[in-house]
Amino acid sequence: MIHIKSFLSNVYTASTLGIACILVILKDLQFIFQDSPPLLLFLIVIAFSAWCGGLRAGLFTAMLSTAASAYFLIAPYESFHVAKSSETLRLILLVSVGAIFSLIVSLLHKREKQVLHKVMEREEQLQQEIAERNKTRAERDVYISLAKSSTEFIGMCDTEFVPFFINDAGVRLVGLDSVEQGLKTSIKAFFFPEDQAFIMDEFLPEVLKNGRGVIEIRFRHFKTGEALWMIYNVFALKDLNDKIVGLATVSTNITDRKQVEEALRESQIDLNRAQAVAHVGSWRMDVRKNILEWSDENYRIFGVIKGKPQTYQSFLDAIHPADRESVDKAWNEALAGKHYDIEHRVIVGKNIKWVRELAELEFDEHGSLLGAFGTTEDITDIKNAQEALQHERAFLKQVIDAAPSMIFVKDRKGRFILGNNALAQCYGTSPEGLIGLTDEDFNSNADEVARFHQDDLEVISGRKPKFIMEEKVTCSDGAVHWYSTVKIPLLDDDNSCNKLLGVSTDITERKRAEEALRLADRRKDEFLAMLAHELRNPLAPIRNAVQLLKMLEPTDPKLAWSRNVIDRQVTHMARLLDDLLDVARIMQGKIRLNMERFELTEIVNNAVETSRPLIESRGQELIISQTTTPPWIEGDRVRLAQVLSNLLNNAAKYTSEGGKITLSVMRENSDAIIEVKDTGIGITPDILPQIFDLFTQADHSLAHAQGGLGIGLTLVRELVEIHGGTVTASSAGIGQGSSFTVRLPALSMETSDTESVRAKSALPMPKFRILVVDDYADAAESLTMLLQAEGHEVETADCGIRAIEQARAFRPQIVLLDIGLPDLDGYEVARRLRTLPETRDAVLIALTGYGQVEDRERSQSAGFNHHLLKPVNFDKLSALLAAP
């Protein structure tokens, strides 16, 4: 049997029954209506069908009503034939009005369902918002700490480019005195003048259009006026309705990004805090009499006139329609024994308030339920504050996620409490995917993870920030990046510490640049060493040939002049090579000083002897002036003589022929002073401040070009400074000559030692068996001729293997050994010679173009007794051979 209720629930069945009922009524009352029964009465059933079943059901009912009327109510009866045209019009009117009526009613019903659906969706959305707002305050505190710890330039403005926020780091960076001053400064003024038009007219409008923009641009330092290069990262700020309300920037200072030092400064963010003022009223509900008693504060909260009688129904009427069902359910559950604690909205006039209600049940002495006593707290301000906090949270999250640095918060166990987009991208996840996990879950390098955790515990336990200049981080894709990290402890209200804030800036590009610089520096050293070697090789036979010419003593003055010119130029080229390598070593701190105590006159005499040939060749007059008691100093004789000879050579080069050079030596208080004056071309005021810089020459014009590498004065300054002294230059201008003054610390008279006189040996030089090993034929042949002229027995070898073979047969007492040989290098040959009984005690002298400190150290460790540079000074070599 079909249940009657189920049967009637079918709209078509119900409509058919409704039509049948109207037919019966109209048929019974036909004596009243005669031949014109009111057919529009069927509109009641048509409206019902359209409301319950929609347009299709309404049209069905209209057609069925028309057919039933034609068959039962219009003559001839029980026939679909209509005799009168007026009746046909009535039937047409019925079906037309029924169709229109069905359409209107179905649309109204559909609209009501849509409205109801939207109300239910809004109710669900509000419930979700309430749940999210409860988490807002704690998360907001974390975001505020993050913003305060940012070292980036963070600024915000509205759509009219009027600033309303700038962080302290940004204020300091651009040289402003306070945040207030920054907020009063136009956005345009922050940029370098040449960039202002582009930023204001092109870049920022484009950001407003696209929502984001990044560019490298110059900021202006307000106090110094200097340009600050920044990565200007700008993005649009949106409200909860996705409408652009302003612009924000998280800009990184890249002016000093190649500098190692990276410091983190805490930034202060001046934020407005919402304050909630709670108002609490009391009420008592008598469930037996349905009487609700309110205190004065409760009346005020609900906006009801004091004293107006209240019932449970009037209370429900004041509640927002979307919350009534949930409140009523909570109240009924409370009456059954559940705790009553609920937040909901009430309508007060045209305003909506949020309230929180709590209640406890009351019973009489017999345990019967009387009702409940409760409180009503106005939490509208709290809810508004939570909404504002939610907005601030979204706002700060935009800023932090836009930061290029990795920003994170960890607890004591290393679990991420918060992380931004930069960190999430490194670890191949989303910011939400970081929460609750540790570095170990993303980083495959166990050593890195252990080091990270150790640093975390050190910061948390010690409650002190830690700055990590450089550390490696292995990303999820296996790529290794370098970061500069600061970790800051986050203290709780009780001053305990269980978490930290970290900010890591990617310095991978800087590390690569530093490595490239180190590689370039090493290659430069290798190039200089190779350059010196290759240039010294051809100089060696030239100098040897000159020495042979000296021994022959030609009578032709032109030949003697030619020999002397070649000798001076070879010496000059050797000096240029020495200066070039000396500057490189000094700049890298690789030079070593042989410190001695001696009278300043010694280096003056040595320098004058070195520079006199150049001075005399130009027909210049050298005047030497010194005190009766020359000062004593402590230093390297050779290096200080090099300083003075460079100054004399410089004076000779820039003084015309027949000019005058004055060398003065004196003591002034605790300083020994050397002054070199000339009557040369002088120094222009614009060149004078840079005269000691590398590769600087006093005059670049073709008329006064004197050659040189522009490193002599640089070498002077560096050598003087490492001796604890100073050197200065002065000139009255072009054509007025120049003056260079060297000041060195002088020894007191009590500590000065008596100058030792080195007696020259008058004994004749002994004769030796000498093996010359050099693959450069001219150098080997010329040196052999010189040694043979001195009476030595000499043999030669052009490679390492042949040198070892000849050493076994020749049994040399002295081996002059080149380092750069084609098969075995000189170091290896020396080591093997030391193992042979024939040459175990021989004197091994390295004769090479390699003169770096490390080259000398290698030769010493390989077993060489001496290390001489090409082109060798034959007098020095002879003295070395004559030494016992």
Secondary structure, DSSP 8 states (H G I E B T S, - for coil): ---HHHHHHSHHHHHHHHHHHHHHHHHHTHHHHTT---GGGGHHHHHHHHHHH-HHHHHHHHHHHHHHIIIIISSSTTSS----HHHHHHHHHHHHHHHHHHHHHHHHHHHHHHHHHHHHHHHHHHHHHHHHHTTHHHHHHHHHHHHHT--SEEEEEETT--EEEE-HHHHHHTT-S-HHHHHTS-GGGGB-HHHHHHIIIIIHHHHHHHSEEEEEEEEE-TTT--EEEEEEEEEEEE-TTS-EEEEEEEEEE-TTTTSS------------------EEEEEEEETTTTEEEE-HHHHHHHT--TT--B-HHHHHHHB-HHHHHHHHHHHHHHHTT--EEEEEEEEETTEEEEEEEEEEEEE-TTS-EEEEEEEEEE-HHHHHHHHHHHHHHHHHHHHHHH-SSEEEEEETT--EEEE-HHHHHHTTS-HHHHBT--GGGT---HHHHHHHHHHHHHHHHHT--EEEEEEEEE-TTS-EEEEEEEEEEEE-TTS-EEEEEEEEEE-HHHHHHHHHHHHHHHHHHHHHHHHHHHHHHHHHHHHHHHHHHHHH--S-HHHHHHHHHHHHHHHHHHHHHHHHHHHHHHHTT-----EEEEEHHHHHHHHHHHHHHHHHHTT-EEEEEE-SS--EEEEEHHHHHHHHHHHHHHHHHTS-TT-EEEEEEEEETTEEEEEEEE-SS---TTTGGGTTSTT--S--SGGG-----S-HHHHHHHHHHHTT-EEEEEESSTTS-EEEEEEEEB--TTT-----------S-----EEEEE-S-HHHHHHHHHHHHHTT-EEEEESSHHHHHHHHHHH--SEEEE-S--SSS-HHHHHHHHTTSTTTTT-EEEEEES--SHHHHHHHHHHT-SEEEESS--HHHHHHHHH--
